[in-house]
Amino acid sequence: MLKDVVFQPTGADASMFAVSYWKVDPGGGVSEGGGLLVVESVEEKVALVVPSPYTGVLREVVARTGRTISAGDVLGRIDVP
């Protein structure tokens, strides 16, 4: 079953972020709590590692590198067994 990875920033007061890079390519396995991608706040220039909310296989990257995102945006989709 495909589940959305929804951006929920924690530990930063910024409201806008940019996707720096994905740590996992589509088709790669992910574990719940493991680093999935890195984002940087636009205002504060603080980098955050976004953890995977699920264990499974990353099937789709929705938010590509360089895209500006905010809370609630879908970042990707994970195939959860």
PAZAPA-4460 file (N, C-alpha, C; in steps of 0.05 Angstrom, whole numbers, plus 32768, in hexadecimal, padded with zeros to 4 digits):
% residues 81
    n_x    n_y    n_z   ca_x   ca_y   ca_z    c_x    c_y    c_z   seq   type   mol
   8011   7FE9   8000   8000   8000   8000   8012   8019   8000     1      M     A
   800D   802B   7FEE   801C   8044   7FED   8012   8058   8002     2      L     A
   8025   8063   8010   801E   8078   8024   802E   8091   801F     3      K     A
   8021   80A8   8022   802E   80C1   801D   8041   80C8   8034     4      D     A
   8058   80D4   802D   806A   80E0   8041   8063   80FD   8041     5      V     A
   8058   8106   8057   804F   8122   805A   8063   8131   806B     6      V     A
   806B   8149   8062   807F   8159   8070   8073   8165   8089     7      F     A
   8080   815E   80A0   8078   8169   80BA   8092   8173   80C8     8      Q     A
   8099   818C   80C3   80B3   8196   80CE   80B2   8196   80ED     9      P     A
   80C8   818D   80F9   80CB   818F   8116   80E6   819B   811C    10      T     A
   80E7   81AA   8131   8101   81B5   813A   810A   81CE   812B    11      G     A
   80F8   81DA   811B   80FF   81F3   810D   80E7   8205   810C    12      A     A
   80EC   821F   810E   80D6   8232   810E   80CF   823C   80F2    13      D     A
   80DF   8234   80DF   80DA   823D   80C3   80C1   8230   80B8    14      A     A
   80B6   823E   80A4   809D   8234   8098   80A2   8229   807B    15      S     A
   80B8   8232   806F   80BE   822A   8053   80D9   821B   8053    16      M     A
   80DA   8205   8044   80F2   81F5   8043   80F7   81EE   8025    17      F     A
   8110   81E7   801F   8117   81DE   8004   8123   81C2   8007    18      A     A
   811C   81B1   7FF5   8127   8196   7FF5   8144   8197   7FEC    19      V     A
   8156   818F   7FFD   8173   818F   7FF7   817A   8176   7FE6    20      S     A
   8174   815F   7FF1   8178   8146   7FE3   816A   812F   7FF0    21      Y     A
   8165   811A   7FE1   8159   8101   7FEB   8170   80EF   7FF2    22      W     A
   816E   80E2   8009   8182   80CE   8012   817C   80B2   8007    23      K     A
   8164   80AE   7FFC   815B   8095   7FF1   8150   8099   7FD5    24      V     A
   8158   8089   7FC3   814D   808A   7FA7   8133   807A   7FA5    25      D     A
   8122   8081   7F93   810A   8070   7F8E   8112   8053   7F8A    26      P     A
   8104   8041   7F96   810A   8025   7F95   811B   801B   7FAC    27      G     A
   8125   802F   7FBC   8136   8028   7FD3   8125   8023   7FEC    28      G     A
   8130   8011   7FFD   8122   800B   8016   8126   8021   802A    29      G     A
   8112   8025   803B   8113   8038   8051   8109   802C   806A    30      V     A
   8113   8035   8081   810A   802C   809B   80FD   8043   80AA    31      S     A
   80E8   803D   80B9   80DB   8052   80C8   80F0   805F   80DB    32      E     A
   80F1   807A   80D9   8103   8089   80E9   811E   808E   80DC    33      G     A
   8124   8080   80C6   813D   8084   80B8   813C   809D   80A7    34      G     A
   8153   80A9   80A1   8154   80C1   8091   814A   80BD   8075    35      G     A
   8137   80CD   806C   812C   80CA   8051   8135   80E0   803E    36      L     A
   8135   80F9   8048   813F   810F   8038   8148   8126   804A    37      L     A
   8156   8139   803E   8160   8150   804D   8153   8169   8041    38      V     A
   8148   817A   8053   813D   8193   804B   814B   81AA   8059    39      V     A
   8149   81C1   804E   8156   81D9   805A   8141   81EF   805C    40      E     A
   8140   81FC   8073   812D   8212   8076   8136   8229   8065    41      S     A
   8123   8236   8058   8129   824C   8046   8132   8265   8056    42      V     A
   8124   826A   806C   8129   8281   807D   8142   827F   808E    43      E     A
   8146   8268   809B   815B   8264   80AF   8173   8256   80A6    44      E     A
   8172   8249   808E   8188   8239   8084   8190   8222   8097    45      K     A
   817C   8216   80A3   8180   81FF   80B5   8178   81E6   80A6    46      V     A
   818A   81D2   80A6   8184   81B9   8099   8177   81A5   80AC    47      A     A
   8163   8196   80A2   8156   8182   80B2   8155   8168   80A2    48      L     A
   8159   8152   80AF   8155   8138   80A3   8139   812F   80A8    49      V     A
   812A   8129   8093   810E   8120   8096   810F   8101   8098    50      V     A
   8105   80F7   80AF   8104   80DA   80B2   80ED   80CD   80A3    51      P     A
   80F1   80B4   809C   80DC   80A5   808F   80C6   809E   80A4    52      S     A
   80AD   80A3   809D   8098   809C   80B0   8090   807E   80AF    53      P     A
   809B   8070   809B   8093   8054   8097   80AC   8043   808F    54      Y     A
   80A9   8029   8092   80BC   8016   8088   80B0   800B   806E    55      T     A
   80C1   800B   8059   80B7   8001   803F   80CA   8008   8029    56      G     A
   80BF   800E   8011   80CF   8015   7FF9   80C5   8030   7FEF    57      V     A
   80D8   8042   7FEB   80D2   805C   7FE0   80CA   8058   7FC2    58      L     A
   80B1   805E   7FBB   80A8   805A   7FA0   80A7   8073   7F8F    59      R     A
   80A3   808A   7F9C   80A0   80A3   7F8D   80AB   80BB   7F9C    60      E     A
   80BA   80CB   7F8E   80C3   80E5   7F99   80B1   80FA   7F8D    61      V     A
   80A2   8108   7F9E   8090   811D   7F95   809E   8138   7F96    62      V     A
   80AC   813D   7FAD   80BA   8157   7FB1   80D7   8153   7FA8    63      A     A
   80DD   815C   7F90   80F8   8159   7F85   810C   816C   7F92    64      R     A
   8125   8166   7F8E   813B   8177   7F99   8137   8194   7F8E    65      T     A
   8139   81A7   7FA1   8136   81C3   7F9A   811A   81CE   7F9E    66      G     A
   8106   81BD   7FA0   80EA   81C6   7FA3   80E6   81D2   7FBF    67      R     A
   80D7   81E8   7FC0   80CF   81F4   7FDA   80B6   81E6   7FE4    68      T     A
   80B8   81DF   7FFE   80A2   81D0   800B   809A   81DD   8025    69      I     A
   8082   81D6   802F   8079   81E0   8049   806A   81C9   8057    70      S     A
   8063   81CD   8070   8055   81B8   807F   803C   81AF   8070    71      A     A
   8039   8195   8070   8021   8189   8063   8026   8180   8047    72      G     A
   803C   8188   803A   8041   8180   801E   8049   8163   801D    73      D     A
   8041   8155   8008   8049   8139   8004   8065   8139   7FF7    74      V     A
   8077   812A   8004   8093   8129   7FFB   8098   8111   7FE8    75      L     A
   808B   80FB   7FEE   808F   80E3   7FDF   807A   80CE   7FE7    76      G     A
   807E   80B6   7FDC   806C   80A0   7FE3   807C   8086   7FE8    77      R     A
   8075   8079   7FFE   8082   8060   8006   806F   8049   8004    78      I     A
   8078   8033   7FF8   8069   801B   7FF7   806D   800B   8011    79      D     A
   8058   800A   8020   805A   7FFD   803B   804D   7FE1   8039    80      V     A
   805C   7FCC   8042   8051   7FB1   8040   8039   7FAD   8052    81      P     A
***
